Amino acid sequence: MSDNYGSIMKEGLWDQNVVFAQLLAMCPTMAVTTSGTNGLGMGLATTVVLVVSNILVSMIRHTVSSQVRIPVFVVLIATLVTVVDMAMNAWLHDLYKVLGLFIALIVVNCAILGRAEAFAVKNGVAASAVDGLAMGLGFTGALTFIGLIREFLGAGTLFAQASNLLGPAFAFLEIKLPGYGGALLMILPPGGFAILGFLLAGKRVMEQHLAEKAAAQAAPVAA
């Protein structure tokens, strides 16, 4: 069992980030990140499924045989997604209408089944819950960040309609840049791919800089 929760969090948030490192879930990443609000809502819904599925998979890992574990995991994930879909329809109906089919497509998000197979089936409940939370928050952060950039460049707003889609408590997030009409390209799919490409390049440059800095600090000690 892995008990290094700090390392697990770092893996999910940065080193093995679903979008920026593994390049998984590209369909929702490109489709729903036309605004920060959409990205935040989709990310949080996926996080709930990730955490609960990891916990349940970890609990039944000694009960389900290896021959049928994949079908069992898929059914489990599909059930959780159905519950999340119904809950959003009941309590966040406006956001539910905006995200539409992409909520149901959480079932085929490779990251969820991948974490169940790669981590939860091999580790205890607590570690699996932390892994699901880290992966989910990393995914949420990526979707929200991409959505905010595309929204700001494309419409001159930040978290537009957050109060309508997420509830009145999120009204303080809404920002509008006066006098800026926006660039439509940023909201269209080509803009999404362009933003993702620049962010991936920035992450790579940052990682190389940190690696060089760490190597430079370790060099005198080695000598």
C-alpha positions as protocol buffer text, in pm:
chain_id: "A"
residue {
  index: 1
  type: MET
  ca { x: 0 y: 0 z: 0 }
}
residue {
  index: 2
  type: SER
  ca { x: 125 y: 346 z: -87 }
}
residue {
  index: 3
  type: ASP
  ca { x: 108 y: 588 z: 207 }
}
residue {
  index: 4
  type: ASN
  ca { x: 310 y: 875 z: 58 }
}
residue {
  index: 5
  type: TYR
  ca { x: 9 y: 1098 z: 7 }
}
residue {
  index: 6
  type: GLY
  ca { x: 218 y: 1404 z: -83 }
}
residue {
  index: 7
  type: SER
  ca { x: 379 y: 1215 z: -369 }
}
residue {
  index: 8
  type: ILE
  ca { x: 39 y: 1087 z: -484 }
}
residue {
  index: 9
  type: MET
  ca { x: -100 y: 1442 z: -488 }
}
residue {
  index: 10
  type: LYS
  ca { x: 201 y: 1570 z: -684 }
}
residue {
  index: 11
  type: GLU
  ca { x: 161 y: 1291 z: -939 }
}
residue {
  index: 12
  type: GLY
  ca { x: -205 y: 1373 z: -999 }
}
residue {
  index: 13
  type: LEU
  ca { x: -174 y: 1749 z: -998 }
}
residue {
  index: 14
  type: TRP
  ca { x: 143 y: 1783 z: -1204 }
}
residue {
  index: 15
  type: ASP
  ca { x: 366 y: 1487 z: -1297 }
}
residue {
  index: 16
  type: GLN
  ca { x: 84 y: 1266 z: -1433 }
}
residue {
  index: 17
  type: ASN
  ca { x: -175 y: 1535 z: -1498 }
}
residue {
  index: 18
  type: VAL
  ca { x: -456 y: 1384 z: -1705 }
}
residue {
  index: 19
  type: VAL
  ca { x: -446 y: 1660 z: -1967 }
}
residue {
  index: 20
  type: PHE
  ca { x: -100 y: 1816 z: -1954 }
}
residue {
  index: 21
  type: ALA
  ca { x: 105 y: 1499 z: -1902 }
}
residue {
  index: 22
  type: GLN
  ca { x: -99 y: 1197 z: -2017 }
}
residue {
  index: 23
  type: LEU
  ca { x: -298 y: 1381 z: -2288 }
}
residue {
  index: 24
  type: LEU
  ca { x: -612 y: 1186 z: -2201 }
}
residue {
  index: 25
  type: ALA
  ca { x: -975 y: 1304 z: -2215 }
}
residue {
  index: 26
  type: MET
  ca { x: -909 y: 1527 z: -2514 }
}
residue {
  index: 27
  type: CYS
  ca { x: -1276 y: 1515 z: -2620 }
}
residue {
  index: 28
  type: PRO
  ca { x: -1418 y: 1696 z: -2313 }
}
residue {
  index: 29
  type: THR
  ca { x: -1104 y: 1908 z: -2288 }
}
residue {
  index: 30
  type: MET
  ca { x: -1164 y: 2060 z: -2630 }
}
residue {
  index: 31
  type: ALA
  ca { x: -1544 y: 2053 z: -2623 }
}
residue {
  index: 32
  type: VAL
  ca { x: -1642 y: 2200 z: -2287 }
}
residue {
  index: 33
  type: THR
  ca { x: -1359 y: 2447 z: -2223 }
}
residue {
  index: 34
  type: THR
  ca { x: -1522 y: 2734 z: -2410 }
}
residue {
  index: 35
  type: SER
  ca { x: -1556 y: 2898 z: -2068 }
}
residue {
  index: 36
  type: GLY
  ca { x: -1401 y: 2857 z: -1726 }
}
residue {
  index: 37
  type: THR
  ca { x: -1740 y: 2779 z: -1573 }
}
residue {
  index: 38
  type: ASN
  ca { x: -1797 y: 2484 z: -1807 }
}
residue {
  index: 39
  type: GLY
  ca { x: -1447 y: 2351 z: -1741 }
}
residue {
  index: 40
  type: LEU
  ca { x: -1492 y: 2379 z: -1365 }
}
residue {
  index: 41
  type: GLY
  ca { x: -1829 y: 2203 z: -1371 }
}
residue {
  index: 42
  type: MET
  ca { x: -1707 y: 1919 z: -1592 }
}
residue {
  index: 43
  type: GLY
  ca { x: -1392 y: 1877 z: -1388 }
}
residue {
  index: 44
  type: LEU
  ca { x: -1574 y: 1857 z: -1056 }
}
residue {
  index: 45
  type: ALA
  ca { x: -1822 y: 1603 z: -1192 }
}
residue {
  index: 46
  type: THR
  ca { x: -1533 y: 1388 z: -1314 }
}
residue {
  index: 47
  type: THR
  ca { x: -1354 y: 1427 z: -981 }
}
residue {
  index: 48
  type: VAL
  ca { x: -1654 y: 1287 z: -792 }
}
residue {
  index: 49
  type: VAL
  ca { x: -1659 y: 982 z: -1020 }
}
residue {
  index: 50
  type: LEU
  ca { x: -1282 y: 935 z: -990 }
}
residue {
  index: 51
  type: VAL
  ca { x: -1277 y: 948 z: -610 }
}
residue {
  index: 52
  type: VAL
  ca { x: -1578 y: 721 z: -554 }
}
residue {
  index: 53
  type: SER
  ca { x: -1477 y: 470 z: -823 }
}
residue {
  index: 54
  type: ASN
  ca { x: -1124 y: 445 z: -682 }
}
residue {
  index: 55
  type: ILE
  ca { x: -1262 y: 385 z: -334 }
}
residue {
  index: 56
  type: LEU
  ca { x: -1507 y: 117 z: -449 }
}
residue {
  index: 57
  type: VAL
  ca { x: -1250 y: -57 z: -670 }
}
residue {
  index: 58
  type: SER
  ca { x: -1003 y: -65 z: -382 }
}
residue {
  index: 59
  type: MET
  ca { x: -1268 y: -212 z: -152 }
}
residue {
  index: 60
  type: ILE
  ca { x: -1357 y: -497 z: -391 }
}
residue {
  index: 61
  type: ARG
  ca { x: -1009 y: -562 z: -531 }
}
residue {
  index: 62
  type: HIS
  ca { x: -970 y: -888 z: -337 }
}
residue {
  index: 63
  type: THR
  ca { x: -1321 y: -1004 z: -424 }
}
residue {
  index: 64
  type: VAL
  ca { x: -1337 y: -962 z: -801 }
}
residue {
  index: 65
  type: SER
  ca { x: -1129 y: -1206 z: -1004 }
}
residue {
  index: 66
  type: SER
  ca { x: -879 y: -1075 z: -1257 }
}
residue {
  index: 67
  type: GLN
  ca { x: -1072 y: -1237 z: -1546 }
}
residue {
  index: 68
  type: VAL
  ca { x: -1378 y: -1015 z: -1502 }
}
residue {
  index: 69
  type: ARG
  ca { x: -1244 y: -709 z: -1324 }
}
residue {
  index: 70
  type: ILE
  ca { x: -1247 y: -480 z: -1630 }
}
residue {
  index: 71
  type: PRO
  ca { x: -1620 y: -538 z: -1708 }
}
residue {
  index: 72
  type: VAL
  ca { x: -1699 y: -499 z: -1338 }
}
residue {
  index: 73
  type: PHE
  ca { x: -1506 y: -171 z: -1321 }
}
residue {
  index: 74
  type: VAL
  ca { x: -1683 y: -39 z: -1632 }
}
residue {
  index: 75
  type: VAL
  ca { x: -2026 y: -121 z: -1489 }
}
residue {
  index: 76
  type: LEU
  ca { x: -1927 y: 43 z: -1161 }
}
residue {
  index: 77
  type: ILE
  ca { x: -1808 y: 359 z: -1333 }
}
residue {
  index: 78
  type: ALA
  ca { x: -2118 y: 371 z: -1555 }
}
residue {
  index: 79
  type: THR
  ca { x: -2340 y: 347 z: -1248 }
}
residue {
  index: 80
  type: LEU
  ca { x: -2158 y: 633 z: -1077 }
}
residue {
  index: 81
  type: VAL
  ca { x: -2177 y: 849 z: -1388 }
}
residue {
  index: 82
  type: THR
  ca { x: -2551 y: 784 z: -1409 }
}
residue {
  index: 83
  type: VAL
  ca { x: -2591 y: 899 z: -1049 }
}
residue {
  index: 84
  type: VAL
  ca { x: -2384 y: 1213 z: -1115 }
}
residue {
  index: 85
  type: ASP
  ca { x: -2582 y: 1280 z: -1435 }
}
residue {
  index: 86
  type: MET
  ca { x: -2914 y: 1256 z: -1250 }
}
residue {
  index: 87
  type: ALA
  ca { x: -2787 y: 1467 z: -959 }
}
residue {
  index: 88
  type: MET
  ca { x: -2670 y: 1745 z: -1191 }
}
residue {
  index: 89
  type: ASN
  ca { x: -3000 y: 1733 z: -1378 }
}
residue {
  index: 90
  type: ALA
  ca { x: -3183 y: 1776 z: -1047 }
}
residue {
  index: 91
  type: TRP
  ca { x: -2969 y: 2038 z: -872 }
}
residue {
  index: 92
  type: LEU
  ca { x: -2756 y: 2204 z: -1142 }
}
residue {
  index: 93
  type: HIS
  ca { x: -2996 y: 2189 z: -1433 }
}
residue {
  index: 94
  type: ASP
  ca { x: -2858 y: 2489 z: -1623 }
}
residue {
  index: 95
  type: LEU
  ca { x: -2505 y: 2348 z: -1611 }
}
residue {
  index: 96
  type: TYR
  ca { x: -2646 y: 2007 z: -1703 }
}
residue {
  index: 97
  type: LYS
  ca { x: -2802 y: 2154 z: -2018 }
}
residue {
  index: 98
  type: VAL
  ca { x: -2475 y: 2324 z: -2115 }
}
residue {
  index: 99
  type: LEU
  ca { x: -2254 y: 2017 z: -2068 }
}
residue {
  index: 100
  type: GLY
  ca { x: -2516 y: 1788 z: -2218 }
}
residue {
  index: 101
  type: LEU
  ca { x: -2389 y: 1458 z: -2358 }
}
residue {
  index: 102
  type: PHE
  ca { x: -2039 y: 1509 z: -2221 }
}
residue {
  index: 103
  type: ILE
  ca { x: -2154 y: 1421 z: -1869 }
}
residue {
  index: 104
  type: ALA
  ca { x: -2254 y: 1073 z: -1987 }
}
residue {
  index: 105
  type: LEU
  ca { x: -1926 y: 1043 z: -2177 }
}
residue {
  index: 106
  type: ILE
  ca { x: -1739 y: 1051 z: -1845 }
}
residue {
  index: 107
  type: VAL
  ca { x: -1791 y: 673 z: -1861 }
}
residue {
  index: 108
  type: VAL
  ca { x: -1541 y: 645 z: -2145 }
}
residue {
  index: 109
  type: ASN
  ca { x: -1288 y: 884 z: -1993 }
}
residue {
  index: 110
  type: CYS
  ca { x: -969 y: 676 z: -2007 }
}
residue {
  index: 111
  type: ALA
  ca { x: -835 y: 839 z: -1692 }
}
residue {
  index: 112
  type: ILE
  ca { x: -1105 y: 688 z: -1470 }
}
residue {
  index: 113
  type: LEU
  ca { x: -1068 y: 326 z: -1578 }
}
residue {
  index: 114
  type: GLY
  ca { x: -694 y: 380 z: -1603 }
}
residue {
  index: 115
  type: ARG
  ca { x: -662 y: 487 z: -1238 }
}
residue {
  index: 116
  type: ALA
  ca { x: -883 y: 199 z: -1128 }
}
residue {
  index: 117
  type: GLU
  ca { x: -659 y: -48 z: -1311 }
}
residue {
  index: 118
  type: ALA
  ca { x: -322 y: 116 z: -1246 }
}
residue {
  index: 119
  type: PHE
  ca { x: -365 y: 230 z: -885 }
}
residue {
  index: 120
  type: ALA
  ca { x: -687 y: 149 z: -699 }
}
residue {
  index: 121
  type: VAL
  ca { x: -674 y: -224 z: -768 }
}
residue {
  index: 122
  type: LYS
  ca { x: -325 y: -237 z: -612 }
}
residue {
  index: 123
  type: ASN
  ca { x: -361 y: -3 z: -313 }
}
residue {
  index: 124
  type: GLY
  ca { x: -571 y: 57 z: -3 }
}
residue {
  index: 125
  type: VAL
  ca { x: -884 y: 267 z: 25 }
}
residue {
  index: 126
  type: ALA
  ca { x: -722 y: 580 z: 171 }
}
residue {
  index: 127
  type: ALA
  ca { x: -442 y: 594 z: -86 }
}
residue {
  index: 128
  type: SER
  ca { x: -688 y: 525 z: -368 }
}
residue {
  index: 129
  type: ALA
  ca { x: -916 y: 806 z: -250 }
}
residue {
  index: 130
  type: VAL
  ca { x: -622 y: 1048 z: -244 }
}
residue {
  index: 131
  type: ASP
  ca { x: -515 y: 933 z: -590 }
}
residue {
  index: 132
  type: GLY
  ca { x: -866 y: 987 z: -727 }
}
residue {
  index: 133
  type: LEU
  ca { x: -884 y: 1330 z: -566 }
}
residue {
  index: 134
  type: ALA
  ca { x: -543 y: 1432 z: -699 }
}
residue {
  index: 135
  type: MET
  ca { x: -618 y: 1314 z: -1052 }
}
residue {
  index: 136
  type: GLY
  ca { x: -960 y: 1478 z: -1041 }
}
residue {
  index: 137
  type: LEU
  ca { x: -829 y: 1811 z: -914 }
}
residue {
  index: 138
  type: GLY
  ca { x: -551 y: 1804 z: -1172 }
}
residue {
  index: 139
  type: PHE
  ca { x: -808 y: 1742 z: -1443 }
}
residue {
  index: 140
  type: THR
  ca { x: -1037 y: 2013 z: -1304 }
}
residue {
  index: 141
  type: GLY
  ca { x: -753 y: 2261 z: -1287 }
}
residue {
  index: 142
  type: ALA
  ca { x: -649 y: 2188 z: -1646 }
}
residue {
  index: 143
  type: LEU
  ca { x: -1004 y: 2224 z: -1783 }
}
residue {
  index: 144
  type: THR
  ca { x: -1070 y: 2540 z: -1583 }
}
residue {
  index: 145
  type: PHE
  ca { x: -740 y: 2700 z: -1680 }
}
residue {
  index: 146
  type: ILE
  ca { x: -784 y: 2626 z: -2050 }
}
residue {
  index: 147
  type: GLY
  ca { x: -1146 y: 2742 z: -2029 }
}
residue {
  index: 148
  type: LEU
  ca { x: -1052 y: 3071 z: -1863 }
}
residue {
  index: 149
  type: ILE
  ca { x: -788 y: 3148 z: -2124 }
}
residue {
  index: 150
  type: ARG
  ca { x: -1020 y: 3067 z: -2413 }
}
residue {
  index: 151
  type: GLU
  ca { x: -1306 y: 3259 z: -2253 }
}
residue {
  index: 152
  type: PHE
  ca { x: -1095 y: 3566 z: -2180 }
}
residue {
  index: 153
  type: LEU
  ca { x: -941 y: 3581 z: -2527 }
}
residue {
  index: 154
  type: GLY
  ca { x: -1261 y: 3482 z: -2704 }
}
residue {
  index: 155
  type: ALA
  ca { x: -1522 y: 3686 z: -2517 }
}
residue {
  index: 156
  type: GLY
  ca { x: -1343 y: 3913 z: -2272 }
}
residue {
  index: 157
  type: THR
  ca { x: -1507 y: 3752 z: -1968 }
}
residue {
  index: 158
  type: LEU
  ca { x: -1408 y: 3521 z: -1683 }
}
residue {
  index: 159
  type: PHE
  ca { x: -1650 y: 3267 z: -1533 }
}
residue {
  index: 160
  type: ALA
  ca { x: -1941 y: 3407 z: -1734 }
}
residue {
  index: 161
  type: GLN
  ca { x: -2280 y: 3296 z: -1597 }
}
residue {
  index: 162
  type: ALA
  ca { x: -2115 y: 3126 z: -1300 }
}
residue {
  index: 163
  type: SER
  ca { x: -2403 y: 3234 z: -1077 }
}
residue {
  index: 164
  type: ASN
  ca { x: -2658 y: 3079 z: -1316 }
}
residue {
  index: 165
  type: LEU
  ca { x: -2472 y: 2756 z: -1384 }
}
residue {
  index: 166
  type: LEU
  ca { x: -2310 y: 2687 z: -1046 }
}
residue {
  index: 167
  type: GLY
  ca { x: -2530 y: 2885 z: -808 }
}
residue {
  index: 168
  type: PRO
  ca { x: -2550 y: 3237 z: -659 }
}
residue {
  index: 169
  type: ALA
  ca { x: -2252 y: 3169 z: -433 }
}
residue {
  index: 170
  type: PHE
  ca { x: -2023 y: 3180 z: -739 }
}
residue {
  index: 171
  type: ALA
  ca { x: -2140 y: 3523 z: -859 }
}
residue {
  index: 172
  type: PHE
  ca { x: -1823 y: 3687 z: -723 }
}
residue {
  index: 173
  type: LEU
  ca { x: -1618 y: 3500 z: -984 }
}
residue {
  index: 174
  type: GLU
  ca { x: -1786 y: 3671 z: -1280 }
}
residue {
  index: 175
  type: ILE
  ca { x: -1564 y: 3931 z: -1450 }
}
residue {
  index: 176
  type: LYS
  ca { x: -1618 y: 4118 z: -1777 }
}
residue {
  index: 177
  type: LEU
  ca { x: -1354 y: 4319 z: -1961 }
}
residue {
  index: 178
  type: PRO
  ca { x: -1524 y: 4642 z: -2083 }
}
residue {
  index: 179
  type: GLY
  ca { x: -1475 y: 4742 z: -2445 }
}
residue {
  index: 180
  type: TYR
  ca { x: -1327 y: 4411 z: -2563 }
}
residue {
  index: 181
  type: GLY
  ca { x: -1524 y: 4223 z: -2828 }
}
residue {
  index: 182
  type: GLY
  ca { x: -1318 y: 3907 z: -2818 }
}
residue {
  index: 183
  type: ALA
  ca { x: -1164 y: 3682 z: -3081 }
}
residue {
  index: 184
  type: LEU
  ca { x: -1408 y: 3415 z: -3196 }
}
residue {
  index: 185
  type: LEU
  ca { x: -1124 y: 3181 z: -3302 }
}
residue {
  index: 186
  type: MET
  ca { x: -1032 y: 3119 z: -2938 }
}
residue {
  index: 187
  type: ILE
  ca { x: -1376 y: 2973 z: -2862 }
}
residue {
  index: 188
  type: LEU
  ca { x: -1372 y: 2752 z: -3171 }
}
residue {
  index: 189
  type: PRO
  ca { x: -1186 y: 2414 z: -3174 }
}
residue {
  index: 190
  type: PRO
  ca { x: -870 y: 2548 z: -3347 }
}
residue {
  index: 191
  type: GLY
  ca { x: -830 y: 2798 z: -3064 }
}
residue {
  index: 192
  type: GLY
  ca { x: -863 y: 2520 z: -2807 }
}
residue {
  index: 193
  type: PHE
  ca { x: -587 y: 2316 z: -2971 }
}
residue {
  index: 194
  type: ALA
  ca { x: -365 y: 2623 z: -3000 }
}
residue {
  index: 195
  type: ILE
  ca { x: -406 y: 2710 z: -2631 }
}
residue {
  index: 196
  type: LEU
  ca { x: -340 y: 2349 z: -2529 }
}
residue {
  index: 197
  type: GLY
  ca { x: -26 y: 2340 z: -2743 }
}
residue {
  index: 198
  type: PHE
  ca { x: 115 y: 2658 z: -2587 }
}
residue {
  index: 199
  type: LEU
  ca { x: 39 y: 2529 z: -2236 }
}
residue {
  index: 200
  type: LEU
  ca { x: 206 y: 2195 z: -2307 }
}
residue {
  index: 201
  type: ALA
  ca { x: 512 y: 2376 z: -2440 }
}
residue {
  index: 202
  type: GLY
  ca { x: 518 y: 2600 z: -2133 }
}
residue {
  index: 203
  type: LYS
  ca { x: 497 y: 2300 z: -1901 }
}
residue {
  index: 204
  type: ARG
  ca { x: 784 y: 2130 z: -2082 }
}
residue {
  index: 205
  type: VAL
  ca { x: 1004 y: 2441 z: -2063 }
}
residue {
  index: 206
  type: MET
  ca { x: 927 y: 2480 z: -1692 }
}
residue {
  index: 207
  type: GLU
  ca { x: 1011 y: 2115 z: -1620 }
}
residue {
  index: 208
  type: GLN
  ca { x: 1339 y: 2142 z: -1811 }
}
residue {
  index: 209
  type: HIS
  ca { x: 1430 y: 2458 z: -1620 }
}
residue {
  index: 210
  type: LEU
  ca { x: 1356 y: 2292 z: -1286 }
}
residue {
  index: 211
  type: ALA
  ca { x: 1555 y: 1982 z: -1385 }
}
residue {
  index: 212
  type: GLU
  ca { x: 1856 y: 2193 z: -1486 }
}
residue {
  index: 213
  type: LYS
  ca { x: 1832 y: 2393 z: -1164 }
}
residue {
  index: 214
  type: ALA
  ca { x: 1818 y: 2073 z: -955 }
}
residue {
  index: 215
  type: ALA
  ca { x: 2117 y: 1929 z: -1145 }
}
residue {
  index: 216
  type: ALA
  ca { x: 2316 y: 2247 z: -1091 }
}
residue {
  index: 217
  type: GLN
  ca { x: 2245 y: 2242 z: -716 }
}
residue {
  index: 218
  type: ALA
  ca { x: 2342 y: 1874 z: -690 }
}
residue {
  index: 219
  type: ALA
  ca { x: 2667 y: 1911 z: -886 }
}
residue {
  index: 220
  type: PRO
  ca { x: 2884 y: 2063 z: -605 }
}
residue {
  index: 221
  type: VAL
  ca { x: 2763 y: 1800 z: -361 }
}
residue {
  index: 222
  type: ALA
  ca { x: 2857 y: 1521 z: -601 }
}
residue {
  index: 223
  type: ALA
  ca { x: 3201 y: 1675 z: -653 }
}
